Amino acid sequence: MNELSIERPARRFLHICYCCADAGEVSTFFVDGLKMKNTMRTTDEYSSGAILGIDRAVRSVGSFVYDRRGPRTSPAIEVQGWIDPAPVGAPSTDPFEIGIKALGFAVPSVDDAVARLKGMGCTTLADGASPHDERHATLLDSRQVTLELVEDAALDADATQMHHLRITVGNLDDSLPFYEMLGFELIERDALTDGAFVGAPGEVDGEYARLGLPDEPFELRLYQWNSPAGHGRHYAEPYHAGIFRAALGVDDTRASFDYLTGTGVTFDRPPMEVELSGTPVPDMWITFVSDPNGIPYEFVQRPRSAFR
């Protein structure tokens, strides 16, 4: 194992957590609406909430939904159906509010995907282009979670690929060192004056940074808004409705925790060994660390040999 995998541990996105009350219905939406595959489901039972900072047993069911590439290549949507405690709050639809704002997908035809998703209860916030994509659409699903579509004509018909996560941060200069510490590389950074692609009317003053990890092309897109100004903070409760956290694959959770703690990084939780009951995934060590905006990232110890 090389030093870089310990000192800058993140290699790829493993999953994005979508919190809701009805994991079955949400999973079916992604399968039918975006041609994804529901391949794993955790057991409906009580388990310790300690790793999430909840000082009692909790009950939830997680479904893992993958794109056309499957579970050994694609990141997943972890559709987390909370039963006890029940999910709280409502997903944030304000693009200027700090936190995880949208989950993005590449599709062969944005027009076809928009028509299909609108028929399933989605509403369109923006349909045109973005600073990064010639063809782009932003929608709200029936639970008010924001989804983004970008067109990739090279994809096969009825194929969808996990593409990016959009996040509003308070300050890029504060946030980028954190993500560099995790292992992200800067792809592009620039200013922007048009916020129509996120549903913002009129001219804006902002800045963005696109980031990537070495083992998978899924992007992180960070936005700093100056006018209108960014405000607020990411959800505090791990069972808040909407997109709550992202999991990152690392080589050695405990070694990275020890190294980064020694450099002054403060983690939300110490490493714990957990199992995903009812799935073929082996027991693993995980821990959590939050960015300067309160957005939590989960380190999940998974060997590179588990992926294609």
C-alpha positions as MATLAB code, in Angstrom:
seq = 'MNELSIERPARRFLHICYCCADAGEVSTFFVDGLKMKNTMRTTDEYSSGAILGIDRAVRSVGSFVYDRRGPRTSPAIEVQGWIDPAPVGAPSTDPFEIGIKALGFAVPSVDDAVARLKGMGCTTLADGASPHDERHATLLDSRQVTLELVEDAALDADATQMHHLRITVGNLDDSLPFYEMLGFELIERDALTDGAFVGAPGEVDGEYARLGLPDEPFELRLYQWNSPAGHGRHYAEPYHAGIFRAALGVDDTRASFDYLTGTGVTFDRPPMEVELSGTPVPDMWITFVSDPNGIPYEFVQRPRSAFR';
ca = [
       0.000    0.000    0.000;
       1.460    3.378   -0.974;
       1.583    6.394    1.335;
      -0.761    8.471   -0.811;
      -3.627    6.064   -0.117;
      -3.255    6.786    3.613;
      -2.442   10.506    3.524;
      -5.022   11.422    0.854;
      -7.242    8.393    1.296;
     -10.323    8.826   -0.912;
     -10.212    6.835   -4.166;
     -13.808    6.815   -5.401;
     -17.392    7.549   -4.444;
     -19.137    4.439   -3.127;
     -22.630    5.766   -2.535;
     -24.762    8.872   -2.040;
     -27.318    8.665    0.785;
     -30.905    9.636   -0.135;
     -32.972    9.721    3.094;
     -36.719    9.130    2.903;
     -39.604    7.275    4.524;
     -40.333    4.887    1.650;
     -37.174    3.261    0.272;
     -39.127    0.842   -1.912;
     -41.004    3.558   -3.808;
     -37.907    5.729   -4.234;
     -35.852    2.775   -5.498;
     -38.585    1.938   -8.015;
     -38.536    5.550   -9.202;
     -34.806    5.356   -9.999;
     -35.198    1.967  -11.679;
     -38.161    2.980  -13.832;
     -37.318    6.640  -14.348;
     -33.543    6.510  -14.827;
     -33.029    2.868  -15.920;
     -30.975    1.953  -12.853;
     -30.568   -1.394  -11.061;
     -31.691   -2.174   -7.515;
     -29.209   -4.877   -6.521;
     -28.999   -4.944   -2.707;
     -31.252   -4.313    0.263;
     -30.401   -4.330    3.956;
     -32.481   -6.227    6.489;
     -35.378   -4.469    8.221;
     -34.230   -4.679   11.833;
     -33.051   -2.543   14.720;
     -29.314   -1.882   14.984;
     -27.007    0.448   16.882;
     -27.176    4.099   15.860;
     -23.779    4.837   17.439;
     -21.869    5.218   14.184;
     -24.323    7.976   13.178;
     -24.139    9.677   16.563;
     -27.545    8.399   17.672;
     -27.409    7.059   21.228;
     -29.986    4.291   20.808;
     -31.023    1.543   18.437;
     -32.451    2.698   15.118;
     -34.531    0.987   12.437;
     -34.092    1.643    8.733;
     -33.939   -0.208    5.418;
     -31.370    0.640    2.759;
     -31.605   -0.194   -0.934;
     -28.506    0.199   -3.123;
     -29.342    1.337   -6.640;
     -26.595    1.331   -9.313;
     -26.313    2.658  -12.830;
     -25.823    0.550  -15.989;
     -22.242   -0.355  -14.957;
     -23.291   -2.301  -11.884;
     -22.060   -2.542   -8.279;
     -18.405   -3.294   -9.034;
     -17.954   -0.073  -11.031;
     -20.740    2.428  -10.410;
     -21.310    4.493   -7.271;
     -24.688    3.696   -5.737;
     -27.632    5.672   -4.487;
     -28.153    4.386   -0.948;
     -31.885    4.888   -0.620;
     -32.208    4.955    3.166;
     -35.771    4.388    4.337;
     -35.970    5.651    7.926;
     -38.556    4.008   10.173;
     -37.386    4.818   13.715;
     -36.609    7.638   13.963;
     -38.806    8.827   11.136;
     -37.244   11.278    8.680;
     -37.510   14.938    9.618;
     -37.580   18.191    7.664;
     -37.891   18.721    3.941;
     -35.187   18.679    1.252;
     -33.688   22.116    0.635;
     -34.643   23.519   -2.772;
     -32.852   26.864   -2.300;
     -29.693   26.723   -4.469;
     -28.022   29.368   -2.277;
     -28.528   27.438    0.980;
     -25.306   25.688    2.006;
     -25.289   21.906    1.703;
     -25.749   19.095   -0.810;
     -28.064   20.491   -3.458;
     -28.452   17.970   -6.296;
     -27.521   14.539   -7.601;
     -26.571   14.523  -11.290;
     -26.943   11.844  -13.972;
     -25.701   11.505  -17.532;
     -28.361   10.316  -19.972;
     -28.328    9.693  -23.752;
     -31.167   12.205  -24.317;
     -32.138   14.913  -21.838;
     -35.398   15.530  -23.730;
     -36.461   11.891  -23.402;
     -35.433   11.674  -19.746;
     -37.231   14.912  -18.821;
     -40.428   13.730  -20.502;
     -40.262   10.374  -18.712;
     -39.531   11.903  -15.297;
     -42.246   14.541  -15.620;
     -44.654   11.687  -16.294;
     -43.553   10.238  -12.947;
     -44.303   13.385  -10.956;
     -41.111   15.448  -11.394;
     -41.222   19.188  -12.067;
     -38.718   21.105  -14.194;
     -36.733   23.958  -12.640;
     -34.388   24.628  -15.571;
     -33.931   23.186  -19.048;
     -31.129   24.391  -21.313;
     -27.391   24.493  -20.622;
     -25.030   24.931  -17.667;
     -21.513   26.391  -17.346;
     -20.202   22.818  -17.750;
     -22.723   21.079  -20.018;
     -24.155   21.993  -23.408;
     -27.394   20.204  -22.547;
     -28.578   20.245  -18.947;
     -31.840   20.077  -17.008;
     -32.692   20.482  -13.331;
     -35.773   18.835  -11.844;
     -37.468   18.236   -8.497;
     -38.681   14.701   -7.862;
     -41.998   14.081   -6.119;
     -40.259   14.325   -2.709;
     -38.656   17.673   -3.618;
     -35.145   16.248   -4.008;
     -33.231   18.031   -6.780;
     -31.922   15.933   -9.684;
     -29.814   17.134  -12.608;
     -29.475   15.623  -16.073;
     -26.612   16.139  -18.515;
     -26.602   14.733  -22.030;
     -24.028   12.195  -23.169;
     -24.892   11.008  -26.672;
     -22.247    8.262  -26.409;
     -24.388    6.365  -23.892;
     -26.521    3.525  -25.160;
     -30.268    4.013  -25.357;
     -31.916    3.579  -21.947;
     -28.517    3.844  -20.213;
     -27.916    6.210  -17.294;
     -24.630    6.955  -15.554;
     -24.064    8.554  -12.154;
     -22.386   11.849  -13.025;
     -21.962   14.449  -10.249;
     -22.967   15.866   -6.898;
     -23.705   19.610   -6.650;
     -22.877   21.318   -3.350;
     -23.185   24.912   -2.182;
     -20.302   25.950    0.085;
     -19.727   29.068    2.129;
     -16.258   29.772    0.743;
     -14.258   27.853   -1.857;
     -10.929   28.928   -0.406;
     -11.958   27.354    2.907;
     -13.452   24.226    1.356;
     -10.875   23.250   -1.270;
      -8.048   22.436    1.186;
     -10.396   20.022    2.969;
     -11.239   18.209   -0.267;
      -7.612   18.153   -1.327;
      -6.828   16.553    2.044;
      -9.382   13.834    1.290;
      -7.745   13.085   -2.074;
      -9.710   15.173   -4.604;
      -7.992   16.838   -7.554;
      -9.132   20.163   -8.991;
     -10.454   19.794  -12.542;
     -11.612   23.362  -13.168;
     -12.320   26.567  -11.251;
     -14.023   29.638  -12.693;
     -16.505   32.449  -12.077;
     -20.155   32.370  -13.127;
     -22.770   35.063  -13.668;
     -25.795   33.029  -14.821;
     -27.619   30.868  -12.295;
     -30.510   29.831  -14.527;
     -29.272   26.225  -14.622;
     -30.031   25.855  -10.880;
     -33.375   27.645  -11.162;
     -32.082   31.044  -10.006;
     -33.664   33.975  -11.864;
     -31.561   36.882  -13.096;
     -27.854   37.580  -12.928;
     -25.735   36.115  -10.141;
     -22.180   36.506   -8.886;
     -20.592   33.207   -8.012;
     -17.701   30.820   -8.485;
     -17.428   27.074   -8.955;
     -14.850   24.307   -8.687;
     -15.103   20.852  -10.276;
     -13.267   18.068   -8.431;
     -12.564   14.396   -9.098;
     -11.141   11.265   -7.481;
      -8.584    8.934   -9.108;
     -10.597    5.716   -9.536;
     -13.954    6.883  -10.953;
     -15.205    9.805  -13.111;
     -18.079   10.878  -10.825;
     -17.544   14.603  -10.112;
     -17.991   16.873   -7.124;
     -19.194   20.346   -8.150;
     -18.774   23.040   -5.493;
     -20.443   26.463   -5.807;
     -19.773   29.625   -3.840;
     -22.517   32.228   -4.208;
     -21.656   35.871   -3.522;
     -24.796   37.597   -4.816;
     -27.276   36.353   -3.804;
     -25.100   35.287   -0.892;
     -24.847   31.697    0.270;
     -26.405   31.125    3.692;
     -27.247   28.488    6.282;
     -25.627   25.129    6.905;
     -26.114   21.514    5.848;
     -28.655   19.282    7.604;
     -27.643   18.255   11.131;
     -29.698   15.046   11.517;
     -28.578   11.903    9.651;
     -32.271   11.081    9.079;
     -33.150   14.472    7.533;
     -35.153   14.019    4.333;
     -33.088   14.549    1.193;
     -29.485   13.882    0.211;
     -27.518   13.762    3.451;
     -24.005   12.335    2.971;
     -21.576   10.605    0.594;
     -19.399    7.541    1.193;
     -15.829    7.372   -0.095;
     -13.796    4.236   -0.676;
     -10.458    4.154    1.177;
      -7.697    1.568    1.566;
      -7.395    1.563    5.365;
      -9.914    3.499    7.460;
      -8.022    3.206   10.738;
      -4.619    4.093    9.283;
      -6.026    7.177    7.528;
      -7.894    8.185   10.689;
      -4.683    7.945   12.718;
      -2.611    9.846   10.140;
      -5.128   12.651    9.555;
      -5.898   13.018   13.264;
      -2.173   13.501   13.765;
      -2.213   16.404   11.281;
      -5.012   18.149   13.179;
      -8.099   16.873   11.354;
     -11.090   16.373   13.661;
     -13.351   13.432   12.811;
     -17.040   13.216   13.717;
     -16.763    9.590   14.890;
     -13.910    7.183   15.621;
     -13.611    4.145   13.308;
     -16.087    1.324   13.908;
     -16.503   -2.099   12.337;
     -19.980   -2.567   10.858;
     -21.902   -5.074    8.792;
     -24.600   -4.525    6.172;
     -27.011   -7.212    7.328;
     -28.735   -9.014    4.477;
     -26.193   -8.011    1.792;
     -23.156   -9.838    0.373;
     -20.865   -6.927    1.338;
     -18.271   -8.062    3.922;
     -17.891   -6.364    7.302;
     -15.947   -3.117    7.004;
     -14.380   -0.327    9.036;
     -15.979    3.104    8.625;
     -15.634    6.588   10.100;
     -17.044   10.061    9.407;
     -15.535   13.483    8.812;
     -17.373   16.708    7.914;
     -16.310   19.500    5.578;
     -16.284   23.180    6.707;
     -19.975   23.423    5.763;
     -21.122   20.531    7.956;
     -21.421   18.027    5.096;
     -20.458   14.533    6.325;
     -18.277   12.113    4.385;
     -18.028    8.468    5.312;
     -14.758    6.570    4.897;
     -15.539    2.971    3.920;
     -12.689    0.466    3.803;
     -13.007   -1.415    0.516;
     -10.061   -2.943   -1.406;
      -9.446   -1.932   -5.005;
      -9.796   -5.624   -5.887;
     -13.543   -5.280   -5.203;
     -13.912   -3.086   -8.298;
     -13.523   -3.590  -12.026;
];
